[in-house]
């Protein structure tokens, strides 16, 4: 979706800085809702809103919405996105007007994108990072959130796939902009100022570890180390059969690093729940991480219990259980590797598809659970009808699961003991294998098509979420796991007894000592190897010619060739016959009619003047 023509882009708006209260923000949202309801009083197809030549969201409409907040223009994108959320909530509450409200929600998102498009570049970082509060339904103030953050929380693909949003995201990802934490839980995206001499030692700054791209590479390295340590630790039962042996080096490293990852995940989840919403905290992969941490804790608990038990038999049993649970962790930690390397477009897109498929499969599993409860109860009742309980509940569940996985067992007594049991088992196979599984396939195909049809926008939205999630929680000193244990147990306990300056100095010294090698790599990259900042590296790797600044020379280039000229026909004459695709056919016709009307008005005016002159001349001759 285009962001408008050159005239619209040229009309930049200097959004003034403001700090409206929660009541003021809520009133702006209500006013914008009223304007959207006036703009779209009836149902409108979403394709008409997305169309670049739409007759609904015109430059005049964008200009009107740009003035709707008065002296609080900086809050307009956020308020429009907040209005979008209210329309979505209203659509869920009132199914009869679902399409109308979803179209209004999309209009709010498109208007927010259009308004950000006309923000001056100097104010873009403030407009996107300024956090606002609004009044909730119970009268309390909401958590402070910015336009970029609320767009991520609402999964606004149209807004987040815009050039301006991606410019902010890429600046944060590369470290060109950094997040500055202010008082009252407010933040600001400010440009990073590198050292003037750009030497390696001057660029050795531990604060640069908070840059999302550097955090990502550190996470990849430490997670690969964790996989290697885990692979070495799970081989120990093959090497040592003594159940009383104590922790070796691999087990110590495994459980220490597992503790670090568990602590990091719990801290991030707590901060998201406390400062934002639970929806932003509990995603699919967060649930996978918490489940993985729970299994590791259980394996560690069994391991400790086995060493502490006085009975050799119980110790051997606990030792076995510990490594059995630890073995079950393997698929989860290898699957979580996808979240570490999801910055690559292909892997990120596939991860979005998998997450969307699992989300859509909720309907299937809900129907399956309801039907399974009925069949389990029926088969259990048939089994005990003769007064003998031949099969346990787990046997019945196992029988139904085998049938669900296309391996039914008709020899079990509960299925074939009577015609009633056989009939029920046939019904279970038909319902699950033919009906429910086809519903699941349909849901999967629909979810896959939705993602792949908008793959670019979906990936850009996912990438924005990944970037902002790394810096969203207020953390001035970033210690990647497993070194967050040093921060938690050795540094943070001293914070209440030290001044802010001394505490900051201690953190910088500790981080420089621990991450000296990564910081050296980062400093060398930023001072000499960065193709965006080093003219030498840019001249070597960037072969794309940069656009010229002189537009007139591009349009009508001069020629030094004695055999002729290039611009024998001016550029304006060459493009005069090009169609204006920024306007719809109806708008082009209306524009031509307006030109004709102006000419007719001019002719009528000239005829009136000529007739008056003739009348005056006739009176004079008389």
C-alpha positions as CSV (number, residue, x, y, z in Angstrom):
1,X,0.0,0.0,0.0
2,X,1.5,3.3,-1.1
3,X,1.8,6.1,1.4
4,X,0.6,8.8,-0.9
5,X,1.9,11.0,-3.7
6,X,4.8,13.4,-3.6
7,X,2.6,16.4,-2.8
8,X,1.2,14.6,0.3
9,X,4.7,13.6,1.4
10,X,6.0,17.1,0.9
11,X,3.4,18.6,3.3
12,X,5.4,17.6,6.4
13,X,3.8,18.3,9.8
14,X,5.9,19.7,12.6
15,X,4.3,17.7,15.5
16,X,4.8,19.8,18.6
17,X,6.0,18.2,21.7
18,X,3.3,17.7,24.3
19,X,2.5,15.7,27.4
20,X,-1.3,15.3,27.6
21,X,-2.9,13.7,30.6
22,X,-4.8,10.4,30.5
23,X,-8.1,12.2,30.5
24,X,-7.0,14.3,27.5
25,X,-5.8,11.3,25.6
26,X,-9.1,9.5,26.2
27,X,-11.0,12.6,24.9
28,X,-8.9,12.7,21.8
29,X,-9.6,9.0,21.2
30,X,-13.3,9.6,21.5
31,X,-13.1,12.5,19.1
32,X,-11.3,10.4,16.6
33,X,-13.8,7.7,16.9
34,X,-16.6,10.1,16.2
35,X,-14.7,11.3,13.1
36,X,-14.2,7.8,11.9
37,X,-17.9,7.0,12.4
38,X,-18.8,10.0,10.4
39,X,-16.3,9.0,7.7
40,X,-17.6,5.4,7.6
41,X,-21.3,5.4,8.6
42,X,-21.9,2.2,6.5
43,X,-20.1,-1.0,5.8
44,X,-17.1,-0.5,3.4
45,X,-15.0,-3.2,1.9
46,X,-11.5,-3.3,3.3
47,X,-10.0,-3.4,-0.2
48,X,-11.4,0.1,-0.9
49,X,-9.5,1.4,2.2
50,X,-6.2,-0.3,1.3
51,X,-6.3,0.9,-2.3
52,X,-3.7,3.7,-2.9
53,X,-6.2,5.6,-5.1
54,X,-9.1,5.3,-2.6
55,X,-11.7,8.0,-2.6
56,X,-12.4,7.5,1.1
57,X,-9.0,8.3,2.8
58,X,-8.0,11.3,0.7
59,X,-5.4,14.0,1.4
60,X,-8.2,16.2,2.6
61,X,-9.4,13.6,5.1
62,X,-5.8,13.0,6.3
63,X,-5.4,16.8,6.7
64,X,-8.6,16.9,8.8
65,X,-7.5,14.1,11.1
66,X,-4.1,15.8,11.4
67,X,-5.8,18.8,13.0
68,X,-8.2,16.8,15.2
69,X,-5.9,16.8,18.3
70,X,-5.3,20.6,18.4
71,X,-2.2,21.3,20.4
72,X,-1.6,17.6,21.0
73,X,-0.6,16.5,17.5
74,X,2.2,14.3,18.8
75,X,-0.4,12.0,20.4
76,X,-2.4,11.5,17.1
77,X,-0.8,8.2,15.9
78,X,-1.1,6.7,19.3
79,X,-4.7,7.8,19.7
80,X,-5.7,6.5,16.3
81,X,-4.2,3.1,17.2
82,X,-6.0,3.2,20.5
83,X,-9.2,4.0,18.6
84,X,-8.5,1.0,16.4
85,X,-8.4,-1.3,19.5
86,X,-11.7,0.1,20.7
87,X,-13.3,-0.7,17.3
88,X,-11.9,-4.2,17.4
89,X,-13.3,-4.7,20.9
90,X,-16.7,-3.4,19.8
91,X,-16.6,-5.8,16.8
92,X,-16.1,-8.7,19.1
93,X,-18.9,-7.6,21.4
94,X,-21.4,-6.9,18.6
95,X,-21.2,-9.6,15.9
96,X,-24.0,-7.9,14.0
97,X,-21.7,-4.9,13.1
98,X,-18.5,-6.9,12.9
99,X,-17.6,-6.0,9.4
100,X,-18.4,-2.3,9.9
101,X,-16.3,-2.0,13.0
102,X,-13.4,-4.0,11.5
103,X,-13.4,-1.6,8.5
104,X,-13.3,1.3,10.9
105,X,-10.4,-0.3,12.8
106,X,-8.5,-0.7,9.6
107,X,-9.3,3.0,8.7
108,X,-7.8,4.1,12.0
109,X,-4.6,2.1,11.3
110,X,-4.3,3.4,7.8
111,X,-4.8,7.0,9.0
112,X,-2.1,6.5,11.7
113,X,0.3,5.3,9.0
114,X,-0.6,8.2,6.7
115,X,0.0,10.7,9.5
116,X,3.3,9.2,10.5
117,X,4.2,9.5,6.8
118,X,3.9,13.3,6.9
119,X,5.8,13.7,10.2
120,X,9.0,15.6,9.8
121,X,12.1,13.3,10.1
122,X,13.4,15.4,13.1
123,X,10.2,14.5,15.1
124,X,9.7,10.9,14.0
125,X,11.6,9.3,16.9
126,X,9.7,11.4,19.4
127,X,6.3,10.6,17.8
128,X,7.0,6.9,17.8
129,X,8.6,6.6,21.2
130,X,6.5,9.0,23.3
131,X,4.5,7.0,25.9
132,X,1.0,8.0,26.8
133,X,-1.6,6.9,29.3
134,X,-5.4,6.7,28.9
135,X,-8.4,6.1,31.1
136,X,-9.5,2.5,31.3
137,X,-13.0,1.3,31.8
138,X,-12.8,1.3,35.6
139,X,-11.5,4.9,35.7
140,X,-7.9,4.1,36.4
141,X,-4.9,5.1,34.3
142,X,-3.4,2.5,31.9
143,X,0.2,1.6,31.7
144,X,2.4,4.0,29.7
145,X,2.8,2.8,26.1
146,X,4.1,4.4,22.9
147,X,2.6,4.3,19.4
148,X,5.2,1.8,18.2
149,X,4.6,-0.5,21.2
150,X,0.8,-0.4,21.0
151,X,1.1,-1.2,17.2
152,X,3.2,-4.3,18.1
153,X,0.8,-5.3,20.8
154,X,-2.2,-5.1,18.4
155,X,-0.3,-6.7,15.5
156,X,-0.8,-3.8,13.2
157,X,0.8,-5.1,10.0
158,X,-0.2,-2.1,7.9
159,X,1.3,0.4,10.3
160,X,4.4,-1.6,11.1
161,X,5.2,-2.4,7.5
162,X,5.4,1.3,6.6
163,X,8.7,2.9,5.7
164,X,8.7,5.2,8.8
165,X,8.0,2.4,11.2
166,X,10.7,0.2,9.7
167,X,13.1,3.1,9.7
168,X,12.6,3.3,13.5
169,X,12.9,-0.5,13.9
170,X,16.0,-0.7,11.8
171,X,17.6,2.2,13.7
172,X,17.0,0.5,17.0
173,X,18.1,-2.9,15.7
174,X,21.4,-1.5,14.3
175,X,22.1,0.7,17.3
176,X,21.8,4.0,15.4
177,X,19.1,4.9,17.9
178,X,19.2,3.9,21.5
179,X,16.4,3.8,24.1
180,X,16.7,6.4,26.8
181,X,14.8,5.6,30.0
182,X,13.4,8.7,31.6
183,X,11.5,9.3,34.8
184,X,7.9,8.2,35.3
185,X,8.5,5.1,33.1
186,X,8.9,7.3,30.0
187,X,11.3,6.5,27.2
188,X,12.8,8.3,24.3
189,X,14.6,7.1,21.2
190,X,17.7,9.3,20.7
191,X,20.5,9.0,18.1
192,X,23.6,7.3,19.2
193,X,26.7,9.6,19.2
194,X,29.9,7.6,18.5
195,X,33.3,8.8,19.6
196,X,34.8,11.5,17.4
197,X,38.1,9.7,16.7
198,X,36.3,6.4,16.1
199,X,39.2,4.4,17.5
200,X,38.8,0.9,18.8
201,X,39.4,1.8,22.4
202,X,37.1,4.8,22.3
203,X,34.3,2.6,20.9
204,X,34.7,0.0,23.7
205,X,31.4,0.9,25.3
206,X,29.6,-1.7,27.5
207,X,26.3,0.1,26.8
208,X,26.4,-1.1,23.2
209,X,25.5,-4.6,24.5
210,X,21.9,-3.4,24.7
211,X,21.8,-3.0,20.9
212,X,19.3,-5.7,19.7
213,X,21.5,-7.0,16.9
214,X,24.4,-7.5,19.2
215,X,22.2,-9.1,21.8
216,X,20.9,-11.5,19.1
217,X,24.4,-12.7,18.1
218,X,25.3,-13.2,21.8
219,X,22.1,-15.2,22.3
220,X,23.0,-17.4,19.3
221,X,26.5,-18.1,20.6
222,X,25.4,-18.9,24.2
223,X,22.5,-21.0,23.0
224,X,24.8,-23.1,20.8
225,X,27.1,-23.5,23.8
226,X,24.1,-24.6,25.9
227,X,23.2,-27.2,23.3
228,X,26.7,-28.6,23.3
229,X,26.7,-28.7,27.1
230,X,23.3,-30.4,27.2
231,X,24.5,-33.0,24.6
232,X,27.5,-33.8,26.8
233,X,25.5,-34.0,30.0
234,X,22.9,-36.4,28.7
235,X,25.7,-38.9,27.7
236,X,26.7,-39.4,31.3
237,X,24.3,-42.3,32.1
238,X,26.1,-44.3,29.4
239,X,29.5,-43.6,30.9
240,X,28.7,-43.9,34.6
241,X,26.4,-46.5,36.1
242,X,27.0,-45.5,39.7
243,X,23.7,-43.8,40.9
244,X,25.5,-42.0,43.7
245,X,28.0,-40.1,41.6
246,X,28.0,-36.4,42.2
247,X,27.7,-33.6,39.6
248,X,30.4,-33.5,37.0
249,X,31.5,-30.4,35.1
250,X,28.9,-30.9,32.4
251,X,26.0,-31.2,34.7
252,X,27.1,-28.2,36.7
253,X,27.4,-26.1,33.6
254,X,24.1,-27.4,32.3
255,X,22.1,-26.5,35.5
256,X,23.8,-23.2,36.0
257,X,23.0,-22.1,32.5
258,X,19.5,-23.5,32.8
259,X,19.1,-21.4,36.0
260,X,20.3,-18.3,34.2
261,X,17.8,-18.8,31.3
262,X,15.0,-19.5,33.7
263,X,15.7,-16.4,35.7
264,X,15.9,-14.3,32.5
265,X,12.6,-15.6,31.2
266,X,10.8,-15.1,34.6
267,X,12.2,-11.6,34.9
268,X,11.1,-10.6,31.4
269,X,7.7,-12.2,31.9
270,X,7.2,-10.4,35.3
271,X,8.2,-7.0,33.8
272,X,5.9,-7.4,30.8
273,X,3.0,-8.4,33.1
274,X,3.7,-5.6,35.5
275,X,4.3,-2.7,33.0
276,X,2.2,-3.9,30.0
277,X,-0.4,-6.6,29.5
278,X,-0.5,-10.3,30.0
279,X,-1.0,-10.8,26.3
280,X,2.4,-9.3,25.6
281,X,4.0,-11.6,28.2
282,X,2.6,-15.0,27.4
283,X,3.2,-15.9,23.8
284,X,3.6,-19.3,22.3
285,X,7.4,-19.4,22.7
286,X,7.3,-18.0,26.2
287,X,5.0,-20.9,27.2
288,X,7.5,-23.3,25.6
289,X,10.4,-21.7,27.5
290,X,8.5,-21.8,30.8
291,X,7.6,-25.5,30.2
292,X,11.3,-26.2,29.3
293,X,12.4,-24.5,32.5
294,X,9.9,-26.5,34.5
295,X,11.3,-29.8,33.1
296,X,14.9,-28.8,33.9
297,X,13.9,-27.9,37.4
298,X,12.2,-31.2,37.9
299,X,15.2,-33.1,36.5
300,X,17.5,-31.1,38.9
301,X,15.2,-31.9,41.8
302,X,15.2,-35.6,41.1
303,X,19.0,-35.5,40.8
304,X,19.4,-33.8,44.2
305,X,16.9,-36.2,45.8
306,X,18.8,-39.2,44.3
307,X,22.1,-38.1,45.8
308,X,20.5,-37.3,49.2
309,X,18.6,-40.6,49.5
310,X,20.1,-43.2,51.8
311,X,18.6,-46.1,49.9
312,X,20.6,-47.2,46.8
313,X,17.5,-48.5,45.1
314,X,15.6,-45.2,45.6
315,X,18.7,-43.3,44.5
316,X,18.9,-45.3,41.4
317,X,15.2,-44.8,40.6
318,X,15.5,-41.0,41.1
319,X,18.7,-40.9,39.1
320,X,16.8,-42.7,36.2
321,X,13.8,-40.3,36.5
322,X,16.2,-37.3,36.4
323,X,17.8,-38.4,33.1
324,X,14.5,-39.5,31.7
325,X,13.0,-36.0,32.3
326,X,16.3,-34.4,31.0
327,X,16.0,-36.4,27.8
328,X,12.5,-35.1,27.2
329,X,13.9,-31.6,27.2
330,X,15.9,-32.2,24.0
331,X,13.1,-31.6,21.4
332,X,12.1,-28.4,23.2
333,X,15.6,-26.8,23.4
334,X,16.4,-27.7,19.8
335,X,13.0,-26.3,18.7
336,X,13.7,-23.1,20.6
337,X,16.7,-22.7,18.4
338,X,14.3,-21.3,15.9
339,X,13.6,-18.3,18.1
340,X,17.3,-17.6,18.2
341,X,17.9,-17.4,14.5
342,X,14.4,-16.1,13.5
343,X,16.0,-12.8,12.3
344,X,16.5,-14.5,8.9
345,X,13.4,-13.9,6.8
346,X,12.8,-17.4,5.7
347,X,13.0,-18.9,9.3
348,X,11.0,-16.0,10.7
349,X,8.2,-16.4,8.2
350,X,8.1,-20.2,8.8
351,X,8.0,-19.5,12.5
352,X,5.0,-17.2,12.0
353,X,3.2,-19.9,10.0
354,X,3.8,-22.5,12.7
355,X,2.6,-20.1,15.5
356,X,-0.5,-19.1,13.5
357,X,-1.3,-22.7,12.7
358,X,-1.1,-23.7,16.4
359,X,-3.2,-20.7,17.3
360,X,-5.9,-21.7,14.8
361,X,-5.8,-25.3,15.9
362,X,-7.4,-24.3,19.2
363,X,-10.8,-24.9,17.7
364,X,-9.8,-28.5,16.8
365,X,-8.4,-29.3,20.2
366,X,-11.4,-27.9,21.9
367,X,-13.8,-30.1,19.9
368,X,-11.5,-33.1,20.3
369,X,-11.4,-32.6,24.1
370,X,-15.2,-32.4,24.4
371,X,-15.8,-35.5,22.2
372,X,-13.0,-37.4,23.9
373,X,-14.5,-36.9,27.3
374,X,-17.8,-38.4,26.1
375,X,-16.1,-41.4,24.5
376,X,-13.9,-42.1,27.5
377,X,-16.9,-42.1,29.8
378,X,-18.9,-44.3,27.4
379,X,-16.2,-46.9,27.0
380,X,-15.4,-46.9,30.7
381,X,-19.1,-47.5,31.4
382,X,-19.3,-50.4,28.9
383,X,-16.2,-51.9,30.5
384,X,-17.7,-52.0,34.0
385,X,-21.2,-53.0,32.9
386,X,-20.5,-56.7,33.5
387,X,-19.2,-56.0,37.0
388,X,-15.5,-56.4,36.1
389,X,-13.1,-53.6,35.5
390,X,-10.8,-55.0,32.9
391,X,-9.3,-51.8,31.6
392,X,-8.1,-48.7,33.4
393,X,-8.8,-45.1,32.3
394,X,-5.2,-44.8,30.9
395,X,-5.8,-47.9,28.8
396,X,-8.9,-46.3,27.3
397,X,-7.1,-43.0,26.7
398,X,-4.2,-44.9,25.0
399,X,-6.7,-46.8,22.8
400,X,-8.3,-43.5,21.6
401,X,-5.0,-41.8,21.1
402,X,-3.8,-44.7,18.9
403,X,-6.9,-44.4,16.8
404,X,-6.5,-40.7,16.5
405,X,-2.9,-41.3,15.2
406,X,-4.2,-43.7,12.5
407,X,-3.3,-46.9,14.4
408,X,-6.5,-48.3,15.9
409,X,-6.3,-51.4,18.0
410,X,-9.6,-53.4,17.6
411,X,-8.2,-56.3,19.7
412,X,-8.6,-54.6,23.1
413,X,-11.5,-55.9,25.2
414,X,-13.0,-52.5,25.7
415,X,-13.3,-52.0,21.9
416,X,-14.3,-55.5,20.8
417,X,-15.9,-57.1,23.8
418,X,-19.4,-56.1,22.7
419,X,-21.1,-54.8,19.7
420,X,-21.8,-51.5,21.5
421,X,-18.1,-51.0,22.2
422,X,-17.2,-51.8,18.7
423,X,-19.8,-49.4,17.4
424,X,-18.5,-46.6,19.6
425,X,-14.9,-47.3,18.5
426,X,-16.0,-47.1,14.9
427,X,-17.7,-43.8,15.6
428,X,-14.6,-42.4,17.3
429,X,-12.5,-43.3,14.2
430,X,-14.9,-41.8,11.8
431,X,-15.3,-38.5,13.8
432,X,-11.6,-38.0,14.4
433,X,-10.0,-39.4,11.3
434,X,-12.5,-38.1,8.8
435,X,-14.2,-35.0,10.3
436,X,-12.0,-33.4,12.9
437,X,-8.7,-34.1,11.1
438,X,-10.0,-32.5,7.9
439,X,-11.2,-29.5,9.9
440,X,-7.6,-29.3,11.3
441,X,-6.1,-29.5,7.8
442,X,-8.5,-26.7,6.6
443,X,-7.5,-24.5,9.6
444,X,-3.8,-25.1,8.9
445,X,-4.2,-24.3,5.2
446,X,-6.2,-21.2,5.9
447,X,-3.6,-20.0,8.5
448,X,-0.7,-20.7,6.1
449,X,-2.4,-18.9,3.2
450,X,-3.1,-15.8,5.4
451,X,0.6,-15.6,6.4
452,X,2.1,-16.3,2.9
453,X,-0.3,-13.9,1.2
454,X,1.1,-11.1,3.3
455,X,4.5,-12.5,4.0
456,X,6.4,-9.2,3.8
457,X,4.1,-7.4,6.2
458,X,3.9,-10.3,8.6
459,X,7.7,-10.7,8.8
460,X,8.2,-6.9,9.2
461,X,5.7,-6.9,12.0
462,X,7.4,-10.0,13.6
463,X,10.8,-8.3,13.3
464,X,9.5,-5.1,14.9
465,X,8.2,-7.2,17.8
466,X,11.5,-9.1,18.2
467,X,13.5,-5.8,18.2
468,X,11.3,-3.8,20.6
469,X,10.9,-6.8,22.9
470,X,14.7,-6.8,23.5
471,X,14.7,-3.2,24.8
472,X,11.2,-2.7,26.0
473,X,11.7,-3.8,29.6
474,X,13.5,-1.1,31.7
475,X,17.1,-2.4,32.0
476,X,20.0,0.0,31.8
477,X,22.6,-2.8,32.1
478,X,22.2,-5.8,29.9
479,X,23.8,-9.0,31.1
480,X,23.0,-11.8,28.7
481,X,22.4,-15.3,30.2
482,X,24.3,-16.9,31.9
483,X,26.0,-13.8,33.1
484,X,22.8,-12.4,34.5
485,X,23.4,-14.6,37.5
486,X,26.4,-12.3,38.3
487,X,24.1,-9.3,38.1
488,X,21.4,-10.9,40.2
489,X,23.4,-12.3,43.1
490,X,26.5,-10.1,43.2
491,X,25.6,-6.6,41.9
492,X,22.0,-5.9,42.4
493,X,22.1,-6.5,46.2
494,X,24.4,-3.5,46.5
495,X,22.2,-1.1,44.7
496,X,20.3,0.2,47.7
497,X,23.5,1.1,49.4
498,X,25.2,2.9,46.5
499,X,24.6,6.1,44.7
500,X,23.4,5.9,41.1
501,X,26.7,7.1,39.7
502,X,28.8,4.6,41.7
503,X,26.4,1.8,40.8
504,X,26.6,2.7,37.2
505,X,30.4,2.8,37.3
506,X,30.6,-0.7,39.0
507,X,28.3,-2.1,36.3
508,X,30.4,-0.6,33.5
509,X,33.6,-2.0,35.0
510,X,32.2,-5.5,35.5
511,X,30.6,-5.6,32.0
512,X,33.8,-4.5,30.4
513,X,35.8,-7.2,32.2
514,X,33.3,-10.0,31.5
515,X,32.4,-9.1,27.9
516,X,35.8,-7.7,26.9
517,X,36.1,-10.0,23.8
518,X,32.6,-9.3,22.5
519,X,33.0,-5.6,23.2
520,X,36.3,-5.6,21.2
521,X,34.5,-7.2,18.3
522,X,31.7,-4.7,18.5
523,X,34.1,-1.8,18.6
524,X,36.1,-3.0,15.7
525,X,32.9,-3.5,13.7
526,X,31.6,0.0,14.5
527,X,34.9,1.8,14.0
528,X,36.2,0.0,10.9
529,X,34.0,-2.7,9.5
530,X,30.6,-1.2,9.4
531,X,29.6,-0.6,5.8
532,X,27.1,2.0,6.8
533,X,29.6,4.2,8.7
534,X,33.0,3.4,7.2
535,X,33.7,5.0,3.9
536,X,36.4,2.4,3.0
537,X,34.1,-0.6,3.7
538,X,31.3,1.1,1.9
539,X,33.4,1.6,-1.2
540,X,34.4,-2.0,-1.1
541,X,31.1,-3.8,-0.4
542,X,28.5,-1.3,-1.5
543,X,28.5,-1.4,-5.3
544,X,25.1,0.3,-5.7
545,X,25.4,3.8,-7.0
546,X,24.0,6.4,-4.6
547,X,21.3,8.7,-6.1
548,X,22.4,12.1,-7.2
549,X,21.3,15.1,-5.2
550,X,20.7,17.3,-8.3
551,X,17.3,16.4,-9.5
552,X,17.5,18.8,-12.5
553,X,20.6,17.1,-13.7
554,X,19.0,13.7,-13.4
555,X,15.9,14.9,-15.4
556,X,17.9,16.7,-18.1
557,X,21.5,15.4,-18.0
558,X,24.1,17.3,-20.0
559,X,26.1,15.7,-22.7
560,X,29.8,16.2,-23.5
561,X,29.6,14.1,-26.6
562,X,30.2,16.2,-29.7
563,X,27.8,14.1,-31.8
564,X,24.7,15.3,-30.0
565,X,22.7,16.0,-26.9
566,X,20.7,13.7,-24.6
567,X,18.0,16.1,-23.5
568,X,16.8,17.2,-26.9
569,X,13.3,16.9,-25.5
570,X,12.8,18.2,-22.0
571,X,11.9,15.8,-19.2
572,X,8.6,17.5,-18.5
573,X,7.5,17.1,-22.1
574,X,8.5,13.4,-22.0
575,X,6.4,12.6,-18.9
576,X,3.5,14.9,-19.8
577,X,1.5,12.0,-21.3
578,X,2.1,9.6,-18.3
579,X,-1.1,8.6,-16.4
580,X,-1.4,9.7,-12.8
581,X,-1.7,6.4,-11.0
582,X,-1.9,8.2,-7.7
583,X,-5.5,9.1,-8.6
584,X,-8.4,6.8,-9.3
585,X,-10.2,7.0,-12.6
586,X,-13.2,8.7,-10.9
587,X,-10.9,11.3,-9.3
588,X,-9.2,11.9,-12.6
589,X,-12.5,12.5,-14.3
590,X,-13.6,14.8,-11.5
591,X,-10.3,16.7,-11.8
592,X,-10.8,17.2,-15.5
593,X,-14.4,18.3,-15.0
594,X,-13.2,20.8,-12.4
595,X,-10.7,22.2,-15.0
596,X,-13.4,22.4,-17.6
597,X,-15.6,24.2,-15.1
598,X,-12.9,26.7,-14.4
599,X,-12.4,27.3,-18.1
600,X,-16.2,27.7,-18.6
601,X,-16.3,30.2,-15.7
602,X,-13.5,32.1,-17.2
603,X,-15.2,32.2,-20.6
604,X,-18.5,33.3,-19.1
605,X,-16.7,36.0,-17.2
606,X,-15.0,37.2,-20.4
607,X,-18.3,37.2,-22.3
608,X,-19.9,39.2,-19.5
609,X,-17.1,41.7,-19.6
610,X,-17.2,42.0,-23.4
611,X,-21.0,42.5,-23.3
612,X,-20.6,45.2,-20.7
613,X,-18.0,46.9,-22.8
614,X,-20.2,46.8,-25.9
615,X,-23.1,48.3,-23.8
616,X,-20.9,51.1,-22.6
617,X,-19.6,51.8,-26.1
618,X,-23.2,51.8,-27.5
619,X,-24.3,54.3,-24.8
620,X,-21.3,56.5,-25.6
621,X,-22.1,56.7,-29.3
622,X,-25.7,57.6,-28.6
